[in-house]
Amino acid sequence: MENKRPPVQSIDRLFDIIEVLSEHPRGMALTDLAGHAGLHASTTHRLLASLSGRGYVQKDTESGKYRLTIRMFEIGSRVVNGMNLLSVSRPYLEHLADLTGETIHLVVRDGDEVVYLYKEDTRDSVVRMASFVGLRSPMYCTGVGKSILAYLPESEVFDIWRHTAITRFTANTIVEYTDLIADLVRIRQQGWAVDREEHELGVLCVAAPILDFRQMPIGAISISAPSARMSEERIIFGAKAVCSCTKAISDLVGTTGAPV
């Protein structure tokens, strides 16, 4: 227990500093901050160095005062946006599930991965999918992930690829960057993505992105079904249905028109 206590204590102290700084938007001098947080000045200085190194705190060169950066706002916004997106999307997701009779997913991008915010299963499915709310998945081999990648600048796509452990989950998994780029070009042209058992055997997914007012992807929705019953006609039907759904949600979150 003795060995585990210091790291936890340090975390508590970090949050003490963050909470004190949040009450002083104009910044605080080191000694004032230490006093308000109930810490020694040397300890406060060391923790501030860690927070500054991660971009959460900055020191004003003229006044010498420390204040929080917009980094805290960026992280909080991701959580709020995720919750708002789910709230806005839920009626459309439920309608999509009723219309198709298949499993529906809503994801958001978090760094180099997607995170599942919503899943509605169908009793008709003979395949139990491994997905669940809160699951993180790579982008290069999932329908939802590829539909997001297709609307990002290629430099950003390459950066995501470079920082992802590329794994061949099935015989259909894309493991070459050039193959991914070719697939993303097709996705961008048609407006929707297909995952043909690339991440999970026996499962085919049709997905489309949700775009914000900048025409940038903030999430994606997919229809997932046993691949054996997804004929090309069924895929096209699903693609039209999911694109209609994502367009309606994109309009609500501020898009100004069709993807360009």
N, C-alpha and C positions, 0 to 999 in steps of 0.2 A: 504493500500500500504506500510506503514511504517513497518508492521510486516513481510511482504514478502520479503523485500529488503535484509536483512542481509544474508539469505541462498544463494540467487542468487549471492551476492557479494563475498561470501566465495568460491562459485564454480568458479567464474571468477578468484579469486586469486589462487586457486589450479591449474588452467590451466596456469596462468602466470608462476608459479613455474615450472610446467612440461615443458613448452616451453623453459624457460631459461636453465633448466638442459639438455634438448635435444641438446642444442648448446655447451654444455661443457661435453663431454663424460668422461673426466678424473675426473669429480666431482668439487664441489664448496664448499668453506667454508660458514658457515651460514651468516656471515656479507656480504660477496660478493654476495651471492645469494639474500639476502634481498635488497641490493642496486640495483642489476640488475632488480629485479622484482618490485621495487618501493614500498616496504613494510617495516613495522617495523620489527626488528629482532624477537620480541616476537610473532608477528603474523606469521612470516615465520616459526618459530620453532614449533608453534602449528599445522600449516598445514602440515609441514613435518612429524610430529608425526602421523597424520592421514594417510598420504600417506605410511609411513613406516609400519603402522599397517595393511594396505591392501596389502603390498608386492610390491608396485610400486617404492619405494625409499629405498635405504639402505645407512647407514653411515659407512664409513671406520673407523675402530677402531684406526688405527695408525695415519692417516692424519686428521681425523675428518671431512673429506669432504663428501658431500652428492652427490649421483648420481642415475640415473634411473636404474631400474633392467630390466631383460628380460621380465618381466610381460607385459610391453607395447608392446614388439615385439609379444608376444603370442596373445594378443588381436587383434593387427593389422593383424597378419597372418590369423586369422580366417576369417576376412572380405575378405582379398585378395584371400585366398583359395576358399572361397565360390563363389566369382566372377569368378575365373578361372575355377572352376568346372562347373559352368553354361555355360560359353563360350565353353568349350570343349564338354560338353554334348549335347548342343542344336541340332546339326544335327541328333544325334542318337535318341533324344527324339521325334523329328519331324517324323523321319522314323517309330518309334515305334507307334506313333499315327496313321499314315497312314496305317500301317500294321494291327493294331488291331481294329481301329475305335472306340477306347475307350478313356476315360480320362486318361491322363498321369501326374504323379507328380514326381518332383525331390525334395528331402529334404537333409538337412545336420543336423548333431547332434549339439546341442548347450546345453551343460551341461546335464541335465536330460530329455531334450525334443528334439523334432525334429522341424525344421523350414522349411517351404515350400518356395523353391526358384523359382519353376516353376510349372505352371499348364497349360495344354492344354485340353480344353473341347471338347467334341464331340457333334455335333448337334443331333446325334442319341439317346442320353441318355434320358430316360424318367424320370430319377431321377436327381434332381438338388443337387449336393453335396455341403456341407457347407465349403469345403476347399477353401483357397485363398492364393495367394502369401503373405508371411509374417506371416501366421498363425503359431502359436505354438501348438503342440499337444503332449500328453504323448506318451511314447514309448511302454508301456506294452500292449496296446490295438489297435495298428495300424500296418498294414502290414509292412510299412517302418520302424517303430520303432522296431518291433520284429526282422526284418531281420538284423538290426544293433546290437541289443542286443545279437543275436545268435553268433556273432563273437567277443564278449567281454569276458574277464575273468569273472568267476562267482562271484568273490568278488566284481567286479565293477557292475555287474548286480544287486547284492543284495543291494549295496549302492544306486543305482538309484531307485530301488524298495522302499527302506526305506525312501527316500526323496520325493517320489511321493505320492500325495493324490489319493489313489486307489478308483476309482469311477465305479460303475456298470452302464455304459451308456446304455446297452441293456441287454437282458436276456443271450446273448452269451459272454458278457465281462468276461475275466479271472480276477478273484479277489483273487485267492489263489496263493501264490508264488510257491508252488510245481507244480501246473498246468502250470504256466508260464515256469518253467524250463523244464518240459516234452515237451512242445511245442517248446522251443528253441533247444532242442536236435534233434527233428524231422527236424526243419528248417536247422540246421547245416548239417545234413545228406543229405538232398535233395537239399540244396543250395538256397532255396526260401521259402518265408512265405506267408501265406494266412490269411487275416482278413475277417472272415465270419460274417459280420454284428456285429462286436465286438465294434466298435466305433460309427457307424452310421447305423440306420435301413435301410434296402433296398439296401445297398451298400456292394459289395464284392471286396476286393483288393488282388492282387497278387504282391508281391514285392521281390526285391533282393538287396543286398548291393553292393556298390562301395568300393573296397579295395585299400589301398595304398601299397607302396613297402614293408611295414612291415606286410602285410596281415591284417591290421586293418581297420575297416569300417570308412569311412569318409563321407558317404552319402548313399542314397538309392533311387531307382526308383520303382514306382508302376504303375500298370494298374488297374483302378477302373471302375466298371460297375454295373448296376442294378443286384442284386443277382439272380433275377428270370431268367435271360438269361445266367447265368454262369453255364453251365453244367460241369461235371467233365472233359469232353473232352475239353471244352473251357478253363477251368482252366489250364490244362496241356499245351495247346497251348500258353496261355498267359505266363505261367511260362517259357517255352522255349524261348519265344520272349524277355521277360524282362531279363532273364539270359544272353542271347546273347548280349543284349544292355549293361548291366552292366559289362560284361567281356571285351567288346571292350573299354569302358571308363576306366576301371581299368587298362588295358594294357597301355593306354595313360598317366595315372597319375602315372605309375611306378610299378605296380604289377609285380612280377617275376613268376607268374604261377597261377594255380588253387588254390582255398582256401584249406587250410589244417586243 
